[in-house]
Amino acid sequence: MRSRLSVGAKWALRYAVVTFVSISLLGIYVYDRVEGRIRRDAELIVEIPVRNVIEAEKRHPDEPDRIAEAIDREVSASDGDLRLGIQYFDPSGNLLIARGRLVEDPLPLYARVADGRVRHDIWQADLGDGSDYYVMTASTRGGFVQAVIYSRRFARHADFIADGFLLALPIALIVTVGLGWLLARGSLRPIQRITATARRISGSHLDEELPTTGSGDELDQLAVTLNEMMGRIRESVTRIRRFSGDAAHELRTPLAAIRNQVEVTLEKDRAGEEYERALRQVLEEVDRLARGTDAMLRLAHSEAGLDPEQRCDVDLAALLGDVVEFFEPLASEADVKLELHAEQAPTVSGDPAWLHQLFANLVHNALKFTPGGGLVRVEVGSDASGLGASVAVRDTGVGIDPDECLRIFERFHKVDAARSGVGFGLGLSLVREIAHAHGGSVSVESQPGRGSTFRVELPGRSAGTSA
């Protein structure tokens, strides 16, 4: 079974790996720099006796004894740990003098200097004791000088640094893992609280909010975003519950009426005309029930928001012209004058079918509650910003009480008897939700006995967003 590490353990390991690699690279870099510096120091040390012998030769040319004395002084004055050895050769490459380490294990003259390719050079040689020696060979006026020093003394310094890094590396790794674990646990503690809170949230327990620290970091922003999402979910669930309860309540009445009508009809034998009349009454109730159900479905769909794929550019003048033309026969039959004024109708972004439904509901309401001889006027123009559209549907009907204006867009809400009918009270709720789905709004101004004005504000096509 595959083991699963916690996020804290994973981050601690990653932190340790990164630190391990960083320390290793730093150690390699420092070791390389230190080793190079030690090598340069060793080369400088082996170069000093060679230069001193060359100076002695310049002061005492053709005096081998004086040169030998200078070589003896250099060997005797040197640190015994260096194991200094010096050789002096004639111009033909014959060994004339050997002192120090090179007495027991003499070195042949370095070929690159002997054949004149270079005047001096530093190289390394093994004298048989398992360690390299730094060797400097230089040509002089009277021949050649060659000196060696033991490299192990210098290598010990580099080894000491390498051993220090190798010893510190596992300690640093252990400390890094521990500190990484503590840091990861501290950093992830808000996520643990968020997780514990999220587990307590359910469909029946949506009031819980994820804890925030106020730090404004990424985790705090995540908690704030999730809380905002939970707020929208709570609002949606509340709306669904209210909608379900209201729908059940509103559907109960026509269903009860249908049941009562059927029961009364079946209580005794009746003539065919009575059965036909009863069935027609049941059919009317079923039609009313179907219309109400269809309105509920449209309302639920609009509350879910407008799909971006449904959007297109909508010419409001043409759309409102179709709405007015559709209701012209109804207006004529009711002896109500229906007018459209769309001189500067802007183009909006939205769903033409939904917008048609929105304005059809408003015009139908206005015609239904405007007495004969009245006027229904549809006006469209730019909004206050000049970017969006403003559509007003004015009527000279019975008007609405100011207190009712505050609740008129609530679903299943019906106004007083003068304006109530056989509907479900969903028309204006659907208007509001369609407007919100298009990023707009709807408002009403009314005075009892003097008519009403419903105003719909819609953003322009560049600013349109679905709710």
N, C-alpha and C positions, 0 to 999 in steps of 0.2 A: 504494500500500500504506500502510495506516494505521500511523504511527510510534507506538511504545510507549515512554513515559517510565518510568524507574524510580521506585519509591516515594520514594527520596531526592530525585530531581529534582522530583517533584510537590510534596513538602513544602517544598523550597527555594523553588519558585515561589510557593506559597501564602503562605509566610512573607514573601517579598518583596512580594507584593501587599498583604498585611495591613499591613506596615510602611509601604509607599508610601501607602496610603490614610490610615493614622494620621498620618504626617508631613504629608500634604497638608491634612488637616482641622486639625491643630495649626497649620500655617502660616497657613491662612485665619483661624483664630480669633485668632492673635497679630497678624496684619496688621490685622484689623478693630479689635482693641483699641488697637493703636498708632495707627492712623489716627484713631480717635475721640479719643484723648488729644491728638494733634497738632492736631486741629481745635479742641479746646477751648482749647489753648494759643494758637492763632492768634486765636481769638475774644477771649481775654483781652487779648492784645497790642493788637488794634485797638480794644478798649474803653477802654484807658488814656488815649490822647490825647483821646478824646471826653469822658471824665470831666474831664480837666484843663481843657479848653476851657470846659466847663459851669461848673467852679469859678471860672475867671477871669471868666466872665460874671456870676456871682453877686457877685464882689468888686467888679467895675467895671460896673455896669449902665449902659446908654445911653452907653458909651464904646467905640465901634467900634475906635478906635486901640489901646486896651489889649487888646482881644480879638484883634486882628490880631497884636500882639506875642506873645501867648500861643501863637497858632497857629504863628508863625514859630519860636518856641523848640522846639515839639514836633517840627516838621519837621526843623530843623537838628540836633536831638539824637538823632534816630532813626537806626538802622542803614540805610545806603544800600541794602543788600540787600532791605530791606522795601518800598522805593519808597512810603513813606508819602505820602498825599495827604489834605488836609483842606479841606472846604467849609463856609461859614457862610451861612445863609439867613435872611431876615427872616420875620416871621410870615406874609406872603403867599406865601412860597416863592420870592422873588426872590433870586438869588445876590448876596451882598455881598462875600465873600472866598473866594479859591481859592489854595491853596498846594500845592507838591510835585507829585506825579504827576497831580493833578486839574487842573493849570493847562493842560496840553496836551490832555487828554481829559476834559473835565468830564462829571460824571454828573448826570442830572436827580434832583430830590428824590424819595426813595422814597415812592411813593403811599400805602402803608399807614400810614406815620407822618404824612405830610402831611395826610391827611384825618381824622386823629385816631383811627383804629381801634386803633392801639397807640402807646405812648409811645416805645418804642425797639425795634429789631429788627436782626438780623444776617443778611446775605444775601450772595450771590455775584454778581459781574458781570464781563463781558468788556470790557476797554478797548481791544480791537483788536490786541493783540500775541500772541493765541493762548493766553493763560493767564488763568485766573480770578483775581479779587481778592476778598478778604474785605472786605465793606462793613458798617459799622455806622452806622445813622441814628438820631438821638435828638432829641426835641423839648426845647426849653429855654424859659425865661421870655421871652427876646427873639427866639425864632425856632427854627432847627433847625441841628444840627451833623451832618455826614456825613464819615466817614473811611474810607480804603481802605488795605490792605496787600497786597503781592504774595504769592500763595498758593504760588508755585513753590518758595520756600525750604522751606516746610513739607512740600510734596509730595515733595521730594527725600529727606527722612528716611524717609517711608513707602516710596518706591521703593527705597531702599537695603535696607530690610528685605525687601521682596518679591524683589529681585534676589538677596539672600543665600540666601533659601529656594529660589529657582529654581536657583541654582548648586549648593546643597548636595543638592538632591533626587536628581539622577542619581548623584552620588557615594554618597549614602546607599543608593540602590537597588542599586548595584554591590556595595557592602560587605555589604548585607543578603543578596543572593543568595549571595555567597561564604560568609558566616558561616552562612547557612541550610543551604547544601550540606554544610559541615563538621559542623554540629550534626546534620543528618539522617543523615549517614553514621555519625557516632558513635552516634546513638540506634538506628540500624537494624543496627549491626554484630552484635548478638546474633541478629537474624533471619537474617543471612547465615550465621552459624555453624549455626543451627538448620536452615536449608535445606540446607547442605552435608552435615550429618549425616543428615538425612532422606533425601537421595539415596543414601546408602550403605546404607540399611536395605532389606532385601528379605526374601522368605519364608525364605531360607536364611541370613539374616544379621540376626537380630532382637535380638542382644545389645547393639547400639549404643544409647547413651543420649544424649539431647539435652543440650548443655551448659547449665548454670545459673550465674548470677553470685552468687546469695545475696542480691541487693538487695531482693527481695520486690516489685519493681515488676510492671507488667502483663505485660511480656515474660517475666520470670522465672516468674511464675505460669503463663503459657502453656506454657513449657518443662516445668515441673513437672507440669502437667495432661497434656501429651502423653506424658511419661515414664510417668505412671501408666497412661495408656491403652495405651502400648506394653507395659507390664508385664502388663496384662490380656490383650492380644493374644498375648504370648509364652506366657502360661499356657494360653490357649485352644489355640494351635497345638501346644504340648507335649502337652496333653490329647488333642487330635485325633490327633497322631502316635502317642501311646501307645495310644489307643483303636484306631486302625487296625492297629497292629502286633499288639495283643492279639487283636483280632477276626480278623485273618488267621490267627493261630496257632490260635485256638479253632475256626475254621471248617475249618481244614485237616484236623483229625481226623475229623469226620463225613463230609467229602467223600472222604477217603481210604478210609474204611470203606465208603462207598457204591460207590466205584470197585472196591475189592477184591471186594466181594460180587458185583457185576455180572460182573467178569472171571472169578471162580471159577465162577459159574453158567454162563457161556458157554464154558467150556473144553471141555465135552463135552455130548452130548445127555442130557437128563434127563427124568424123568417129569413129568407135569403138576403133581402135588402138590409136587414139588421146586421147580419154577418159581414156583408160587404161594407157597410158604414163603419163597423168596428175595425175591420181590416184596414180601411183607409186611414182611420185615426192612428192605428198602430204604425202604419207606413209613414205617416207624418212624423211621429215620434222617432222612428228609426232614422228618417232623413235628418232630423234635427240632431240626433245622436251622432250620425256619421259626419255631419258638418262640424260639430263640436270636436270630435276626435281628430278630424283633418286639421282643424285650427290648432289643436294641441300639438300635433306632430310638427306643423310648420313652426310653431313657437319654440318647441324644443330644438328643432334644427337651427333656427336663427340664433338661439342662445349659445350654441356650440361654436359660433363664429363663422366668418366667411372664408371659404377655401380660396387661396390665392389663384388657383386655376379657374375659378369662377369669374374672376375680375376681367373687365374689359372697359374701354372708353364708352361712356353712355352719354348720348345727346339728350339732355333733360327736356329741351323744347319738344323734340319729336316724341319722347316717351310720354310726357304730360299731354301732348296732343292726342295720342292714342287713348289715354285714360279718359280724357274729356269726351272724345268721340264715342267711346264705349258707353258712357253714362248719359249721353244726350237723350236717348229715348226715355229713360227713367225720369230725367229732369222735365222733359216735355209732358209726360204723363202726370207728374206731380205739380205742374204749373210753376216750376222753379227755373229761374234763368241761370244758366251755367256758362261762365266766361273763363277764358284763358288769356293771360298777359305774360308773354315770354319774349320780351324785346332783346334782352341780353342774357340769354341762358348759357351759363358756362358748361363745359364738359366735365363730368366727374368719372371716377374709377369705381366700378362696382358690378354687381350682378343685375342685369336688366330685369329678370323675372322677379327678384326680390324687391327692387325699387318700384316696379309696376304694382306689386302687391301692397307696398307701403302707401303709395299715393291713392290707389284704388280704395283702400280701407278708409282713408281720410275723406275722400270725395263722397263715398257712399254714406258715411256717417253724417256728413254735412247735408246731403240731400234728404236723408231719412228724418232729420230733426229740424228741417226748414219748412215752414208752412207755405201753402200756395201763395204765389205772388212774391215770394222771397228771392234772394240772390245768393248764389254760391260762386265765389271768385277765386281762381287759382293764379297766383302771381309767382314768378320765378326771376331771380336775379343773382348778383354777386353778394357774398356775405360782407361783413364789416372789414375783413382783411383784404378783400378784393381777389383772393385766391380760390375760395370755395364758393359753394352755391347756397342760396337761401330760398326755400319754397314755402309760401304761405297759402293756406286754404282757409278762406274767410267765408262765413255764412251769416245770414240774418235770422237765424233760428231762435230756439227757446233759450239758448245760453246755458251756462253751468254755474252753480253756486260756488263761490270762492273756496269754501272748505272742500268741496268735491274735486276741485282742480288739483289738489295735492295728491289725490288717490286715483285719479282717473286712468293712469297708465298701469295700475296694478292688475294682475291677471285675475279673471273671474269677478272683477269689481263692476257693478252696475250702478248707474246714477239713479236719481229719483224716477218716479213713475213716468214723468213726462218724457224722459229719454230712454227708459228701459224697454226692452222688447223680449223676444223669444231667444235671443242669442246667448252665448256663454260668457260674454264679457271679455273676450280675448282679442278683439280687433285692435284696440289701442295698445295693448301689451305687445302684440306682434309688430306694430308700427315702431314702438320704442326699441325693441330688440333688433329689428332690421337696421334702424338708424345707427345703433351702437355697433353692430357688426360691420358697418361701413366707416366707423370712426367718427360718426356724427352724433347729433342730439335732436330731441324733439321737445317742444314746449307748447303751452297753451295759455291764451289770454281770453277771458270770457266774462260777460256780465249777463245775469239772468234777464231774459226778455229782449236782449239787444244783440245776441249772436256770439259767436266764438271765432277765434283765429288760432289755428294750429300751424306752428312754424317748425320746419325741418331744416337744420344746418348740416351740410355735407362738405367734407374737405375736397379740395381740387384733386385732380387725377395724380399729381405728383406727391401729394401728402396723404392719400388714402391708405389706410391700414385696417386690417381686420382686427376685431376685438378678440 
